[in-house]
Amino acid sequence: MWAVTCAKDCTKPGSWREQHLEGPFDARKVPLTSVGRLLGDYTGLVAGGNAFTAVYGVSTGDAANPVDLHTVIFSR
């Protein structure tokens, strides 16, 4: 999971910043559904002040619990 942010002058390539938030995980272990492999419907991104909170699914490799939801707070 990576975040790519820009605070100002976003037309300039040097203004962008990448942050590694978590991972990697094995996407091949994401459960197979009738429409393909899905991590789930519970993903999102919320801004608050100078920070963001991301919620997302990751594969676990455990057949009894194939996907966990994780959250991370990061700033721009």
Secondary structure, 3 states (H helix, E strand, C coil): CEEEEECCCCCCHHHEEEEECCCCCCHHHCCEECCEECCCCCCEEEEECCEEEEEEEEECCCCCCCEEEEEEEEEC
